[in-house]
């Protein structure tokens, strides 16, 4: 009897002390099974290769652009833009100076100044209603537009200015066309095309490496 009683007590203590340990071990989550880090290393290596390929392509592009911009044709096109722009600006300044002496122009400018002065005065008066101030501000805007329109119409009507403006537009267009042609023919250069292919392949390798992470 005493022996049976001893075994019962021993069993109780084993269940009390051992079982929680076993339960803790059973409840402890199993560690996640992850890659050895080779995937991340491969992605980093692929990214490094892509950056090098891009740097090579950019360097080659810049060298080709420098050579293009040093060409006689490009230099002449830039000079044409500067020359035509300077001529137009000089003529415009003289035209506007003359225009500003005309009575009609001066009248419009006076109306513009008066309209703005009215707005400034109304703003200082707390008794002025918001809709009245808004109407005055609208009048000031219209007066400013009238001055601008008069000047623009007069300049557009002047044949000499119109010709000079056309020269600016034409020279600017020619320069832009040369730049677009340069950009569109980069791929015709075998070295540039090979460098671009390297970038495309490096991008594909990086995308594949990241997909495996």
HUCORUR-V290321 format. One line per field, one symbol per residue. ss: DSSP state (h for helix, s for strand, l for the rest). phi: phi as a letter, one per 40 degrees, with the letter a starting at -180 (. if undefined). A space follows every 50 residues. Layout:
ss->???
phi->???
This chain:
ss->lhhhhhhhhhhhhhhhhhhhhhhhhhhllllllllllhhhhhhhhhhhhh hhhhhhhhhhhhhhhhhhhllhhhhhhhhhhhhhhhhhhhhhhhhhhhhl llhhhhhhhhhhhhhhhhhhhhhhlllllhhhhhhhhhhhhhhhhhhhhh hhhhhhhlhhhhhhhhhhhhhhhhhhhhhhhhhhlhhhlhhhhhhhhhhh hhhhhhhhhhhll
phi->.cccccccccccccccccdccccccccccccccbccgccccccccccccc cccccccccccccccccccccdccdccccccccccccccccccccccccc ccdccccccccccccccccccccccccccccccccccccccccccccccc ccccccccccccccccccccccccccccccccccbdcccccccccccccc ccccccccccccc
